[in-house]
């Protein structure tokens, strides 16, 4: 070997170790830099895509807000008309139910007694 196991290595051995160590560290730093740049490019691309999507959503929400503002009075009128119609139907139903109850009660009161059957007479 080149004297790596010596307690006091020579200056030439130290220089060789230093060159090898610096070379390995340089390659590692370059590799880390490359990976960080690649990740940064991916993050930038994702950020750009998200920005485009958010802008499209904002445009969509603005359009829906305008449509809502235009349609809201029409919807309110229709809801009011339906509410009035439902209330009229409810009033008519309550009137019919009360008339039916009155007629049913009167019919029960005026109901004639039935004639006994032959079986009931013999007993």
Backbone as CSV, one residue per row, in Angstrom:
resi,resn,N_x,N_y,N_z,CA_x,CA_y,CA_z,C_x,C_y,C_z
1,UNK,0.844,-1.179,0.000,0.000,0.000,0.000,0.880,1.228,0.000
2,UNK,0.220,2.345,0.131,0.983,3.594,0.054,1.255,4.171,1.423
3,UNK,1.094,3.414,2.439,1.436,3.868,3.779,0.265,4.477,4.521
4,UNK,-0.942,3.966,4.307,-2.111,4.511,4.988,-2.176,4.069,6.439
5,UNK,-1.495,2.983,6.740,-1.572,2.474,8.103,-0.508,3.071,9.011
6,UNK,0.347,3.869,8.476,1.381,4.490,9.300,0.757,5.510,10.236
7,UNK,1.399,5.686,11.401,0.921,6.662,12.374,1.130,8.071,11.855
8,UNK,2.212,8.304,11.170,2.505,9.620,10.583,2.691,9.446,9.085
9,UNK,1.600,9.608,8.279,1.761,9.408,6.837,2.610,10.524,6.232
10,UNK,3.196,10.226,5.122,4.054,11.215,4.453,3.192,12.269,3.783
11,UNK,3.790,13.401,3.454,3.027,14.463,2.792,2.458,14.040,1.440
12,UNK,3.142,13.155,0.723,2.627,12.708,-0.578,1.337,11.896,-0.397
13,UNK,1.299,11.064,0.651,0.102,10.258,0.926,-1.051,11.174,1.307
14,UNK,-0.755,12.172,2.114,-1.798,13.124,2.511,-2.338,13.862,1.293
15,UNK,-1.457,14.249,0.362,-1.878,14.945,-0.858,-2.789,14.043,-1.700
16,UNK,-2.418,12.776,-1.826,-3.231,11.838,-2.626,-4.608,11.658,-1.975
17,UNK,-4.620,11.468,-0.658,-5.902,11.329,0.040,-6.751,12.582,-0.099
18,UNK,-6.108,13.732,-0.004,-6.824,14.999,-0.132,-7.412,15.147,-1.524
19,UNK,-6.675,14.804,-2.559,-7.166,14.900,-3.941,-8.332,13.935,-4.156
20,UNK,-8.190,12.710,-3.665,-9.268,11.728,-3.827,-10.514,12.175,-3.068
21,UNK,-10.323,12.651,-1.830,-11.455,13.097,-1.013,-12.143,14.293,-1.667
22,UNK,-11.356,15.248,-2.137,-11.946,16.433,-2.792,-12.674,16.019,-4.059
23,UNK,-12.131,15.074,-4.809,-12.783,14.618,-6.040,-14.126,13.955,-5.730
24,UNK,-14.126,13.075,-4.730,-15.368,12.390,-4.355,-16.400,13.387,-3.840
25,UNK,-15.966,14.315,-2.980,-16.890,15.335,-2.461,-17.405,16.232,-3.585
26,UNK,-16.565,16.575,-4.543,-16.990,17.415,-5.677,-18.069,16.704,-6.484
27,UNK,-17.857,15.399,-6.731,-18.858,14.633,-7.478,-20.167,14.577,-6.693
28,UNK,-20.083,14.366,-5.391,-21.295,14.317,-4.566,-22.019,15.659,-4.551
29,UNK,-21.256,16.759,-4.429,-21.874,18.085,-4.439,-22.530,18.363,-5.784
30,UNK,-21.870,17.984,-6.867,-22.465,18.176,-8.194,-23.737,17.336,-8.346
31,UNK,-23.715,16.115,-7.835,-24.887,15.254,-7.910,-26.045,15.847,-7.109
32,UNK,-25.758,16.323,-5.901,-26.798,16.947,-5.073,-27.322,18.204,-5.765
33,UNK,-26.429,19.003,-6.332,-26.859,20.215,-7.050,-27.749,19.879,-8.231
34,UNK,-27.392,18.840,-8.983,-28.199,18.417,-10.126,-29.591,17.979,-9.677
35,UNK,-29.647,17.178,-8.613,-30.939,16.700,-8.113,-31.789,17.847,-7.580
36,UNK,-31.159,18.802,-6.891,-31.913,19.966,-6.399,-32.441,20.808,-7.557
37,UNK,-31.637,20.982,-8.590,-32.079,21.754,-9.762,-33.247,21.052,-10.446
38,UNK,-33.149,19.725,-10.542,-34.234,18.964,-11.167,-35.512,19.078,-10.344
39,UNK,-35.364,18.986,-9.016,-36.528,19.112,-8.139,-37.105,20.523,-8.224
40,UNK,-36.224,21.515,-8.292,-36.683,22.900,-8.404,-37.442,23.106,-9.711
41,UNK,-36.969,22.487,-10.774,-37.670,22.595,-12.064,-39.049,21.936,-11.969
42,UNK,-39.122,20.805,-11.282,-40.412,20.123,-11.127,-41.359,20.968,-10.277
43,UNK,-40.819,21.570,-9.214,-41.645,22.429,-8.361,-42.116,23.650,-9.135
44,UNK,-41.235,24.226,-9.921,-41.616,25.388,-10.725,-42.696,25.021,-11.736
45,UNK,-42.558,23.867,-12.366,-43.555,23.405,-13.330,-44.905,23.181,-12.641
46,UNK,-44.872,22.542,-11.473,-46.116,22.305,-10.735,-46.742,23.619,-10.296
47,UNK,-45.915,24.559,-9.873,-46.426,25.867,-9.461,-47.064,26.594,-10.636
48,UNK,-46.437,26.513,-11.799,-47.010,27.141,-12.990,-48.353,26.511,-13.353
49,UNK,-48.419,25.184,-13.279,-49.682,24.491,-13.583,-50.767,24.885,-12.587
50,UNK,-50.412,24.952,-11.309,-51.396,25.351,-10.296,-51.850,26.791,-10.511
51,UNK,-50.943,27.649,-10.905,-51.310,29.045,-11.170,-52.315,29.129,-12.312
52,UNK,-52.085,28.350,-13.360,-53.015,28.340,-14.503,-54.387,27.830,-14.056
53,UNK,-54.399,26.759,-13.274,-55.671,26.181,-12.812,-56.412,27.157,-11.906
54,UNK,-55.688,27.832,-11.011,-56.334,28.795,-10.113,-56.913,29.954,-10.912
55,UNK,-56.205,30.414,-11.921,-56.737,31.505,-12.756,-57.992,31.066,-13.500
56,UNK,-57.997,29.824,-13.992,-59.190,29.319,-14.673,-60.365,29.209,-13.707
57,UNK,-60.100,28.742,-12.494,-61.167,28.654,-11.486,-61.694,30.030,-11.117
58,UNK,-60.807,31.001,-11.014,-61.234,32.368,-10.693,-62.146,32.901,-11.785
59,UNK,-61.770,32.649,-13.040,-62.610,33.078,-14.163,-63.971,32.391,-14.101
60,UNK,-63.976,31.109,-13.800,-65.232,30.364,-13.700,-66.110,30.909,-12.580
61,UNK,-65.516,31.181,-11.425,-66.284,31.709,-10.294,-66.843,33.090,-10.624
62,UNK,-66.044,33.907,-11.280,-66.541,35.233,-11.680,-67.738,35.097,-12.620
63,UNK,-67.648,34.170,-13.575,-68.761,33.946,-14.497,-70.008,33.455,-13.779
64,UNK,-69.827,32.527,-12.855,-70.970,32.016,-12.095,-71.589,33.101,-11.213
65,UNK,-70.753,33.976,-10.659,-71.266,35.074,-9.849,-72.125,36.018,-10.676
66,UNK,-71.670,36.305,-11.883,-72.452,37.177,-12.774,-73.772,36.491,-13.140
67,UNK,-73.726,35.204,-13.477,-74.967,34.482,-13.817,-75.927,34.444,-12.635
68,UNK,-75.395,34.244,-11.440,-76.234,34.227,-10.242,-76.906,35.585,-10.041
69,UNK,-76.138,36.644,-10.241,-76.704,37.989,-10.073,-77.807,38.250,-11.093
70,UNK,-77.644,37.718,-12.300,-78.658,37.917,-13.342,-79.895,37.069,-13.058
71,UNK,-79.689,35.829,-12.640,-80.807,34.896,-12.471,-81.512,35.015,-11.130
72,UNK,-80.904,35.624,-10.150,-81.470,35.645,-8.803,-82.875,36.254,-8.754
73,UNK,-83.128,37.417,-9.390,-84.499,37.956,-9.339,-85.526,37.007,-9.964
74,UNK,-85.157,36.345,-11.050,-86.075,35.411,-11.712,-86.369,34.238,-10.784
75,UNK,-85.336,33.727,-10.155,-85.509,32.595,-9.233,-86.383,33.008,-8.057
76,UNK,-86.166,34.204,-7.536,-86.983,34.680,-6.418,-88.457,34.779,-6.817
77,UNK,-88.729,35.290,-8.019,-90.111,35.391,-8.487,-90.749,34.004,-8.601
78,UNK,-90.009,33.056,-9.171,-90.542,31.704,-9.320,-90.801,31.062,-7.962
79,UNK,-89.866,31.250,-7.038,-90.059,30.686,-5.700,-91.277,31.297,-5.012
80,UNK,-91.466,32.590,-5.194,-92.622,33.248,-4.598,-93.914,32.697,-5.201
81,UNK,-93.936,32.532,-6.531,-95.128,32.001,-7.202,-95.418,30.571,-6.731
82,UNK,-94.373,29.755,-6.626,-94.573,28.373,-6.152,-95.051,28.361,-4.700
83,UNK,-94.513,29.243,-3.900,-94.923,29.309,-2.503,-96.396,29.686,-2.392
84,UNK,-96.829,30.667,-3.188,-98.242,31.064,-3.170,-99.132,29.916,-3.647
85,UNK,-98.701,29.209,-4.694,-99.475,28.079,-5.215,-99.589,26.976,-4.164
86,UNK,-98.499,26.689,-3.502,-98.517,25.667,-2.443,-99.439,26.099,-1.310
87,UNK,-99.410,27.363,-0.952,-100.272,27.857,0.119,-101.743,27.738,-0.278
88,UNK,-102.074,28.043,-1.548,-103.450,27.904,-2.019,-103.898,26.437,-1.972
89,UNK,-103.023,25.539,-2.420,-103.364,24.117,-2.375,-103.550,23.660,-0.927
90,UNK,-102.706,24.131,-0.050,-102.817,23.763,1.354,-104.140,24.261,1.941
91,UNK,-104.519,25.491,1.608,-105.793,26.039,2.102,-106.975,25.215,1.591
92,UNK,-106.931,24.865,0.286,-108.012,24.064,-0.280,-108.079,22.687,0.377
93,UNK,-106.938,22.093,0.620,-106.915,20.785,1.250,-107.478,20.847,2.663
94,UNK,-107.114,21.867,3.414,-107.640,22.013,4.774,-109.152,22.209,4.737
95,UNK,-109.636,22.983,3.760,-111.077,23.207,3.634,-111.793,21.890,3.315
96,UNK,-111.229,21.120,2.375,-111.840,19.837,2.022,-111.826,18.866,3.199
97,UNK,-110.742,18.835,3.926,-110.665,17.945,5.086,-111.683,18.333,6.152
98,UNK,-111.843,19.621,6.399,-112.818,20.030,7.417,-114.241,19.734,6.940
99,UNK,-114.542,19.955,5.658,-115.869,19.630,5.128,-116.124,18.130,5.214
100,UNK,-115.112,17.348,4.902,-115.265,15.897,4.977,-115.532,15.465,6.415
101,UNK,-114.840,16.058,7.333,-115.027,15.692,8.740,-116.435,16.062,9.200
102,UNK,-116.903,17.236,8.773,-118.257,17.655,9.154,-119.289,16.685,8.576
103,UNK,-119.121,16.355,7.298,-120.068,15.441,6.649,-120.000,14.070,7.316
104,UNK,-118.803,13.600,7.593,-118.633,12.292,8.222,-119.262,12.267,9.611
105,UNK,-119.083,13.321,10.373,-119.674,13.375,11.720,-121.200,13.418,11.623
106,UNK,-121.729,14.204,10.702,-123.188,14.279,10.525,-123.746,12.931,10.089
107,UNK,-123.039,12.242,9.234,-123.493,10.945,8.768,-123.528,9.949,9.928
108,UNK,-122.520,10.020,10.786,-122.483,9.130,11.947,-123.668,9.418,12.874
109,UNK,-124.002,10.675,13.057,-125.085,11.046,13.965,-126.441,10.639,13.395
110,UNK,-126.618,10.765,12.080,-127.902,10.471,11.449,-128.036,9.003,11.060
111,UNK,-127.076,8.235,11.332,-127.078,6.851,10.922,-128.231,6.110,11.628
112,UNK,-129.119,5.491,10.859,-130.238,4.785,11.495,-129.742,3.486,12.120
113,UNK,-130.497,3.074,13.126,-130.143,1.813,13.758,-130.501,0.702,12.801
114,UNK,-129.660,-0.267,12.779,-129.889,-1.369,11.848,-130.886,-2.357,12.446
115,UNK,-131.534,-3.023,11.583,-132.508,-4.028,12.018,-131.746,-5.251,12.497
116,UNK,-132.210,-5.873,13.514,-131.524,-7.082,13.995,-131.612,-8.191,12.973
117,UNK,-130.598,-8.974,12.926,-130.566,-10.115,12.023,-131.398,-11.259,12.616
118,UNK,-131.735,-12.238,11.813,-132.531,-13.366,12.283,-131.835,-14.108,13.416
119,UNK,-130.542,-14.251,13.307,-129.786,-14.929,14.369,-129.898,-14.188,15.695
120,UNK,-129.884,-12.871,15.612,-129.909,-12.071,16.818,-131.304,-12.063,17.460
121,UNK,-132.363,-12.206,16.669,-133.728,-12.204,17.182,-133.984,-13.478,17.963
122,UNK,-133.521,-14.599,17.491,-133.765,-15.884,18.139,-133.019,-16.040,19.451
123,UNK,-132.039,-15.300,19.662,-131.246,-15.505,20.874,-131.814,-14.837,22.045
